[in-house]
Amino acid sequence: MAALRAAIAADERDGVVPVAVVGTAGTTDTGAIDPLGDLAQVAREHGAWFHVDGAYGLIAAASPARRPAFAAVADADSVIVDPHKWLATGAGCAATYVRDAGLLPRAFAQGAATYQQESSFSSEEDDAVVQFDSAGIPYMDMGVELSAPSRGVLAWAVLRELGRAGVAARVERHIGLARHLAQRARQHPRLELLLEPELSIVCFRYAASDAVNAEILLRLRRTTRSIPSSTVVAGHLAIRPCFINPRTRLADVDALVDHVTAIGDELTGAQPG
Ligand SMILES: Cc1ncc(COP(=O)(O)O)c(C=O)c1O
């Protein structure tokens, strides 16, 4: 928050208008949730747009236990969530919500093309006699795509199958897997937990150099079925699993920990036990 306030103050000193404040509800690297309420407040103070990037994390708000951290999403001017992440829709599907939908046509509408005039879609929905009289909500005027596939149906199908309770259960199960891994890393003498997981991402490492951890990642990838990504936390290379796959089980999490310790022990000559 201090860095944001300082950046805005510097902009204002330089005569630069602070246009927008963007908060992240579940960061890509660590799954951290920004203090969204404080960000909303700063945006309001400066008349700036407040956007929330919930691409990965916002689905967690389906779980009553996680909802408080996302409360200030209600104050956002716009928010996005990617159903292709935690809802595992399989094909890319990003959802954008804006408080004032009237802004979108102002930004994106290009005006009716000649081929559209009078041929169809000319009526308001209320006046439509047959379905071809109306195109429904004019999504072609609300984004960069003119003809867009019906990606939303993927999210609809997953939500329809799982329901609100099912989504919440999935989120809690994945957060449980992250906490289980964190607990094992905390307890193991040769593993380090770099951050307490806030959602379903865990950042941990074998207690050795970055080079050893890089080699562990390479061997995991080449010789096991545990293939996490990595990041850097406080200057240290971190092994970074992100649990969003509906098929991941506790045994998979334990296998990752066992592989990391076995490979690390082999590389460093540490005695297992
Ligand atoms: C917080 C966040 N925002 C945005 C993105 C971009 O996602 P996409 O390009 O799949 O919409 C990611 C991807 O990991 C993310 O974690």
The ligand as an SDF file (V2000), in Angstrom:
LIG
                    3D

 16 16  0  0  0  0  0  0  0  0999 V2000
   -3.5620  -13.4910  -11.8080 C   0  0  0  0  0  0  0  0  0  0  0  0
   -3.4830  -13.8160  -13.2910 C   0  0  0  0  0  0  0  0  0  0  0  0
   -3.9270  -12.9170  -14.1870 N   0  0  0  0  0  0  0  0  0  0  0  0
   -3.8870  -13.1630  -15.5150 C   0  0  0  0  0  0  0  0  0  0  0  0
   -3.3780  -14.3490  -16.0090 C   0  0  0  0  0  0  0  0  0  0  0  0
   -3.3960  -14.5500  -17.4980 C   0  0  0  0  0  0  0  0  0  0  0  0
   -4.2120  -15.6120  -17.8120 O   0  0  0  0  0  0  0  0  0  0  0  0
   -4.8900  -15.8630  -19.2510 P   0  0  0  0  0  0  0  0  0  0  0  0
   -4.0010  -15.2680  -20.2780 O   0  0  0  0  0  0  0  0  0  0  0  0
   -4.9740  -17.3510  -19.3070 O   0  0  0  0  0  0  0  0  0  0  0  0
   -6.2290  -15.2170  -19.1730 O   0  0  0  0  0  0  0  0  0  0  0  0
   -2.8940  -15.3040  -15.1160 C   0  0  0  0  0  0  0  0  0  0  0  0
   -2.3150  -16.5740  -15.6100 C   0  0  0  0  0  0  0  0  0  0  0  0
   -1.7440  -17.3490  -14.8940 O   0  0  0  0  0  0  0  0  0  0  0  0
   -2.9700  -15.0500  -13.7240 C   0  0  0  0  0  0  0  0  0  0  0  0
   -2.5540  -15.9530  -12.8220 O   0  0  0  0  0  0  0  0  0  0  0  0
  1  2  1  0
  2  3  1  0
  2 15  2  0
  3  4  2  0
  4  5  1  0
  5  6  1  0
  5 12  2  0
  6  7  1  0
  7  8  1  0
  8  9  2  0
  8 10  1  0
  8 11  1  0
 12 13  1  0
 12 15  1  0
 13 14  2  0
 15 16  1  0
M  END
$$$$
